[in-house]
Amino acid sequence: MEITFTINGEERTEEVEPRRLLVDFIRSQLKLTGTHIGCDTTSCGVCTVLVDGTPVKSCTMFAVQVDGRAVKTVEGLKENGQLHPIQIAFKEEHGLQCGYCTPAMMLVGSKLIEENPNPTEDEVRWAISGNLCRCTGYINIVKAIQSAAAAGNG
Amino acid sequence: MAITKHHHEPITAPEVGGIGHSVKRLEDDRFIQGAGNYVDDIELPGMLHMVMVRSPFAHAEIKSIDTAEAEALDGVVAVVTGALLAEHNLAWMPTLSGDTQAVLATDKVRFQGQEVAAVIATDPYIAEDGAGLVFVDYEPLTAIVNPMQGLEPDAPIIRTELEGKTDNIAYEWESGDEALANEAFAKADRIVELETHYPRSHPSPLETCACVADVNPATGHVTIHMTSQAPHAHRTVFALVAGLPEQNIRIISPDIGGGFGNKVPVYPGYVIATAASLLIGKPVKWVDDRTGNLISTGFARDYYMKGQLAVTNEGKILGLKVDMVSDQGAFYADAQPTKFKAGLFHIVTGSYDYPAAHVKTKGVFTNKAPGGVAYRCSFRVTEASYLIERLAQNAAYELGMDPAEFRKKNFIQPDQFPYHTPTGFVYDSGDYEKALDVAMEMVDYEGLRAEQKQAREEGRLMGIGLASFTEVVGAGPSKDYDILGLKMFDSAELRIHPTGKAILKLGVKSQGQGHETTFAQIVSEELGLPFSDIKVVEGDTDNTPYGLGTYASRSTPVAGAATSMVARKIRAKARQIAAHLLEASAEDLEWEVGKFFVKGSPDSSVTIQDIAFAAYTNHPEGMEAGLEGVQYYDPPNMTYPFGSYIVVVDLDQETGEWKVRRMVAVDDCGVRINPMIVDGQIQGGLAEGYAMSSMQWITFDETGNCIGSNFMDYLIPTAWETPRFELGETTTPSPHHPIGAKGVGESATVGSPAAYVNAVIDAVQHLGITNIDMPVLPDRVWQAIQDASS
């Protein structure tokens, strides 16, 4: 099937097998490997991308479903050569260790602070509760998202 | 609230970033841009994809395997079976404990999820289709689903392929002095007993195990990109298993998405992909799915422990006895030093001073996946720490003492170090009471006990749980520690470039611990080069010196020491070059971070960068050019990090639910190289300790079906459930480590489960409850309360 969509702001038309999952399409066909695979059951969230601005677990969506829609991955966070405040904050607050859940965490965090410029700790924890991390114990991820929010307000 | 900090005062400037500076991590730039390079990101020309066919049965004879339909599928290139591997003598391979395990099952399957065949295709979806078309005819056998069943006299024998094997015993081992322990027990006023199961858990890094095996048909050279915590050891294992010349094998372990012990063993998938690449002549990628990861790769724990503590009425411990049975799964595959059959479980005597202990252990084969990996743990230290800390808490209740007071009465005192334990360890340093005092102050222990009293009167349940653990990490001294004969030293190679920048190559392998930053900081400390001028390379066996890898908190104790020592070697040569440049004698020079100067004339100095340049452009006559070195470090002893954790829970009597109100963790890991990274390691470990105590659980039904085979059944805490941790610290340097560091990656996973469970027990112990097995699920708590009140 042929689908037309935008990926990180760029319009693309691609031929894709109907059964291909969005995550496999992004990784194997679009060659954007910042989106990861962790569980196959929509549980871990490392495959999260933004579809029309909404966090979506790309292991649970077919590629053909993004026809006519806009997809944003971690590779699209940096704009005009500038890191997104959330990228800076994850490094500054030590919000990552192995880096595997990080792209998804940052996308979910970026969406949260876009909608809620002053999230409380509980609001951040709730927002990322669909994304697992095995390394950090979450404390510094929460701090990073709150700090990115504060930077955006500054 | 006073939080006691005892940081090592940095001797370097912040921009140099030596020990004690919380510099930001050098590796993060790629990760935050989605530019990490994990195994699944690797794509090679002509690469094929492999999917595993796994057994649905826990124990069954294989009558036949029909691969015809799969092979006929368009896009399927090959189907590999055990029979094919057997032709190449690859159907079996050694485990890290010296047993053998099946690569692909030939005679029978011994656990659910065991690898039976592998389908290789041009596309992973086609390989998956092909796997569904492999038909295996099984004759189910009775499954053994726990070790007690395996020990019954008429139990079916799992390891029928082992000639003369008439039971299901994997190993028997003991430690300590039984006669001495009996003497101590004879003198005791009371014997405090605890029987508890440390359940099977799974490390479950978010990245599963994977490899891309690339055998070059023209040269026979084998390059395996793989999720390996121990690339050098794996290269040697591959050389031994496949009979390949070791110089032709290159293991590349790129970025790893978490390891936690899961990526220490060699798995069938790696071997099959390599064999397939060899036979087909193209690269073969295997990326396990989550179910495969959970049901077939290295599990952890699964110890059935019975502990007895002999105490006096005054609260002094006289001795300890432990009788333990472990569930090993179908193959004995613990990743652990050869000499110690139950890992370092004999550290079970804990932080306390008493002369006698005896530990008796027995490993039993069951129809479950093999493993016994050190899941964020230094070889069974987690189980040991849990048992002694649960026993200590229960002993206090039985004696009517406060659990903190009981611990203080028995702690090994600072002047007793080096301390010889009754099971043969020599603790290097510690101040256990200080760590506990800091924790008690942070949490307001006295206030909480008063509140608890009040709460009980009002019918509310709250509990305060303590754990004052001692770990043993940094394996290890070569006289006692080896894996498959490979001594557990580690290595560092350091080269200073002419412009004063450097490259450091290590035999260990980070999986998120931040080695690229921490190890650069050690060089900064020793040589004064800014940490950001130092590139750290790991995980490529062609380009790093030999080492045993990263697990069991051994990187800082062993490779960190090697790094420090190699930098000192280079500093010694730098002194000679400085003497040449300053036209002074080497003995007249003094070192100050980053430069040598002539004693008494500080203006007459050369920087390390000047010296590096001279090493390549103007080195003294008769001296070898260049500025580089290699150091292999054989540690003189293990290191012994410790700490005290206090957990406060509120418990709902009606539902059995418990919530963590406070979690205070005071760690002493010796000198902290990068305090930010150390805190991050502790926070992560505390979350995994919480996970094990509250929800993570791999269990099986009576026919051997794995319950916990996916992330909907195997629960991992999210940010929502995970407690908010409060960290404190003390610093007691290791006396034998060149920079006084002890290692920290696992302390929190080792120490915290007992604190969580003790907190729950503390909330209900007045009802007569002394044990609830992990995971402490609400229904188990509720049931315990019902049983106690009936």
Chai-1 contact restraints between the chains, C-beta under 6 A:
chainA,res_idxA,chainB,res_idxB,connection_type,confidence,min_distance_angstrom,max_distance_angstrom,comment,restraint_id
A,T33,B,D41,contact,1.0,0.0,6.0,A-B,restraint_1
A,G34,B,G34,contact,1.0,0.0,6.0,A-B,restraint_2
A,G38,B,L206,contact,1.0,0.0,6.0,A-B,restraint_3
A,C39,B,R290,contact,1.0,0.0,6.0,A-B,restraint_4
A,C39,B,F711,contact,1.0,0.0,6.0,A-B,restraint_5
A,D40,B,D289,contact,1.0,0.0,6.0,A-B,restraint_6
A,D40,B,R290,contact,1.0,0.0,6.0,A-B,restraint_7
A,T41,B,N710,contact,1.0,0.0,6.0,A-B,restraint_8
A,T41,B,F711,contact,1.0,0.0,6.0,A-B,restraint_9
A,T41,B,M712,contact,1.0,0.0,6.0,A-B,restraint_10
A,S43,B,F711,contact,1.0,0.0,6.0,A-B,restraint_11
A,S43,B,M712,contact,1.0,0.0,6.0,A-B,restraint_12
A,C44,B,L206,contact,1.0,0.0,6.0,A-B,restraint_13
A,C44,B,F711,contact,1.0,0.0,6.0,A-B,restraint_14
A,V46,B,L206,contact,1.0,0.0,6.0,A-B,restraint_15
A,V74,B,G34,contact,1.0,0.0,6.0,A-B,restraint_16
A,E75,B,G34,contact,1.0,0.0,6.0,A-B,restraint_17
A,Q87,B,I32,contact,1.0,0.0,6.0,A-B,restraint_18
A,F90,B,I32,contact,1.0,0.0,6.0,A-B,restraint_19
A,K91,B,K24,contact,1.0,0.0,6.0,A-B,restraint_20
A,K91,B,D28,contact,1.0,0.0,6.0,A-B,restraint_21
A,K91,B,I32,contact,1.0,0.0,6.0,A-B,restraint_22
A,H94,B,M676,contact,1.0,0.0,6.0,A-B,restraint_23
A,H94,B,G680,contact,1.0,0.0,6.0,A-B,restraint_24
A,L96,B,F31,contact,1.0,0.0,6.0,A-B,restraint_25
A,Q97,B,G512,contact,1.0,0.0,6.0,A-B,restraint_26
A,C98,B,G257,contact,1.0,0.0,6.0,A-B,restraint_27
A,C98,B,G258,contact,1.0,0.0,6.0,A-B,restraint_28
A,C98,B,Q511,contact,1.0,0.0,6.0,A-B,restraint_29
A,C98,B,G512,contact,1.0,0.0,6.0,A-B,restraint_30
A,G99,B,F31,contact,1.0,0.0,6.0,A-B,restraint_31
A,G99,B,G36,contact,1.0,0.0,6.0,A-B,restraint_32
A,Y100,B,L206,contact,1.0,0.0,6.0,A-B,restraint_33
A,Y100,B,E207,contact,1.0,0.0,6.0,A-B,restraint_34
A,Y100,B,G257,contact,1.0,0.0,6.0,A-B,restraint_35
A,C101,B,L206,contact,1.0,0.0,6.0,A-B,restraint_36
A,T102,B,F31,contact,1.0,0.0,6.0,A-B,restraint_37
A,P103,B,G34,contact,1.0,0.0,6.0,A-B,restraint_38
A,R125,B,A719,contact,1.0,0.0,6.0,A-B,restraint_39
A,R125,B,W720,contact,1.0,0.0,6.0,A-B,restraint_40
A,I128,B,A719,contact,1.0,0.0,6.0,A-B,restraint_41
A,S129,B,T718,contact,1.0,0.0,6.0,A-B,restraint_42
A,S129,B,A719,contact,1.0,0.0,6.0,A-B,restraint_43
A,S129,B,W720,contact,1.0,0.0,6.0,A-B,restraint_44
A,L132,B,I716,contact,1.0,0.0,6.0,A-B,restraint_45
A,R134,B,P205,contact,1.0,0.0,6.0,A-B,restraint_46
A,R134,B,L206,contact,1.0,0.0,6.0,A-B,restraint_47
A,R134,B,G258,contact,1.0,0.0,6.0,A-B,restraint_48
A,C135,B,G258,contact,1.0,0.0,6.0,A-B,restraint_49
A,C135,B,G512,contact,1.0,0.0,6.0,A-B,restraint_50
A,C135,B,G684,contact,1.0,0.0,6.0,A-B,restraint_51
A,T136,B,G684,contact,1.0,0.0,6.0,A-B,restraint_52
A,G137,B,Q683,contact,1.0,0.0,6.0,A-B,restraint_53
A,G137,B,G684,contact,1.0,0.0,6.0,A-B,restraint_54
A,G137,B,L686,contact,1.0,0.0,6.0,A-B,restraint_55
A,G137,B,A687,contact,1.0,0.0,6.0,A-B,restraint_56
A,Y138,B,A719,contact,1.0,0.0,6.0,A-B,restraint_57
A,Y138,B,T722,contact,1.0,0.0,6.0,A-B,restraint_58
A,I139,B,Q683,contact,1.0,0.0,6.0,A-B,restraint_59
